[in-house]
Amino acid sequence: KRTCVDLGRKRDREMRITQWLEEFRADVTSALRQMKASPGFTLIAALTLALGIGANSAIFALADATLLRPLPFTAPHDRLVMLWERLPNGFRNQVTPLDYTDWANQNQSFEAMAAFFLNSVSMIGPDGVAEQVTSQSASTGFFDLLGVTPIAGRTFQPSDAVSPNTVVLSEGFWRRRFGADQGIVGRSILIDGRSQTVIGIVPDRFRVNPATISNAGSEPPSLWVLVNVGIGNDPSMRRAHFIYVVGRIKDGVTFEAAQRDMDAIGHRNEELYPDTNKGHLPSMQPLREALVGSEMRTTSMLLLSVVGFVLLMCCANVANLLLARTIARSRELAMRSALGATRRRIVSQILTESLVLAAVGGLIGMALGAAILNVAPSLVPPGLLPSSVSLTFDGRVAAFCAIASLAVGLIFGLAPAWQVTGLTVLQALGAESRTTTGKGRFRSVLVVAEVASAVLVLCGAGLMLRTLLSLQSIDSGSGAKDVLTMTLNLPFPDGRTPTRYVTQEAVYRFYDSVQKEVAKSPGVRSAAIGGSLPLDGMWMGQGVDIEGDPPRQGPSRKNASYQLISPEYFETLDIPILSGRAFTDADSRDGVQVCIVSEAFVQRYLEGRAPLGLRVGVPNMSFPAGPLVMREIVGVVRQVTMFPNEPQPIPQMYVPIAQNSWFTASLSVKPQSGPAEALLPTVRAALARVDKERPLTRVRTIDVVASEATARPRFRAVLVGTFAAVALALAMVGVFGLLAYS
């Protein structure tokens, strides 16, 4: 008896499954016939859904890369952190070599720490032209800490530190420069005039570029060189903030416990080194957050919300269309009910039709999303996406499209099915389709929701447009309109590489020779060496002391942007001198040490005193950091805007490059006539006459520099504005549909 009962239950289950499959197949066949019978309706509904799903899939790819996708490391992601020095004003700063050494040796919470810093190196290409290559200098445990597996060779090992002349290549650089030659491993290449042995190649997906880096740092590194980050015990190295530190927390140690451990080390250093470490405490940040950045995460969430509204509006429009068509079929559905179809059976049929329509729209939307992601790299402004983020249409995005299509099919299909099956047979048979449609309040609710959503998205687009207009109307302080700019880089002296640019005198002679060679070239009106450019968002801060004021140390010390310029800088960039004089050739290394300050410097630090003739103390930019130098203020220039969204003007100090030089500088060239871009071959030829191994990087006009400064808010405003226009069009379609069917 028990066996018969079990067999009976099994047979019932099999019959129900078979019946459900037959019903589903019949419903799908019916849905396809309905779509074929109404090609106009099918086309409009499918394209509307494809628009919403395609836009959502593209933005989901961005959100997935910035918020969800695992980091390309095999090490546990939740235990990888970036370590910074937290300044008294709350901002994060890079770490000094000696502080990194203290952290690595004294902590009790980390399995390992590693350090790296960003630079660029020179390589001579096959054509004999110098090529600037983005690189990172890293400590021995850098790759092992992150769990990076090379695709060929190996990565750095502790034994390499004995003679650090090894280099690891990125996969992309290896393929582009060496034609994917496996034999490059073990061979030597010439980097900045030094022979380096290639020991391995790492995959392109391995990228560690902190999001705090400006647009210049968004390019992923092409190679990694090994360095000994703990450079001696010179106390001045506690002022040199240029190192990025990553760490892996021990298993079982919480993030909070590790932070307390690091705070204890920071407080000890405050007591031991108050001049350099007062107010500078270690700060930890999850590695994903550090690589992506808060701005990119906010942008992802904003765009995902906007396209979510657009998708809901698409659903509302299709639901309205389906509701109208389904109510128009109320006689047919009533006849099915009279012949014995249950409400569940009719709802199942209508939902199947909705799901089939959603599947068609999803497939088209998937193709649209893939097309958007394919052209996205050429549309996204440089530097908007961190180098650790790549937009690709993969299985994760395809799965999102499938889930979104299923959800959309249920959302816009359930309401019409429930509405039409709520009518009795007599109501359905005795009612006219248009009369029944006009009585539906649900369709009015959908249209009202559409209009409200469109207004919300339009308000957001309007606010972003107003912000963009405010940023674009900012006065940069420079009147230059057609000036060619570029960056010059000299090899950083590490004590291992023979280089002719070891002393500051040699560095200055290089810049002076380049400036004079370019200035006397045909078609050039003026040329100048300088530090950062207006609106470029790059600057080097130095602590300053005003003569006569009580000396301050630590967080209370005055700070200013420190610029090293040639005498022609203000003339070339059309920055007016408000009082005093500009630099001249007489402001040499052996002459009186002088400087020029900006309006913000005078207003904030001099407190009403006449600036000309005052002396300020500032350490020279040098490696290691130089002693305090007293400089006489000989001029005041117009305030230059360094960031388009500065909360307040940044005090600025300009120093003659003849009195203090550094290994990176900008070169600005003003043409006598014609476009500035036409001077590039002339500038390259002039540079080759001085040093053919020194390449030019970041070649742009001053107008492009200003445009790139607002590229991110402009891109967001354009994108949200586009979605707002789509939302407005969808709302118009919804209102038209309601009125037409009424």
MODA-V875947 format. One record per helix or strand of 2 or more residues. SS is the DSSP state (a for helix, b for strand). FROM is the first residue (numbers start at 1). LEN is the number of residues. Records with the same first field share a line. If there is no record, write none. Layout:
BEGIN
SS = FROM-LEN / FROM-LEN
END
This chain:
BEGIN
a = 2-36 / 39-30 / 77-3 / 97-10 / 142-5 / 158-6 / 171-8 / 182-3 / 215-4 / 235-5 / 255-18 / 274-4 / 287-6 / 294-35 / 330-9 / 343-37 / 395-27 / 425-6 / 433-6 / 441-32 / 504-16 / 554-3 / 569-4 / 599-8 / 676-15 / 702-8 / 711-31
b = 80-7 / 92-2 / 95-2 / 110-15 / 130-9 / 152-2 / 166-5 / 188-4 / 194-9 / 223-4 / 241-9 / 281-6 / 483-7 / 524-7 / 541-6 / 558-8 / 577-4 / 594-5 / 615-5 / 628-10 / 652-5 / 664-8 / 696-6
END
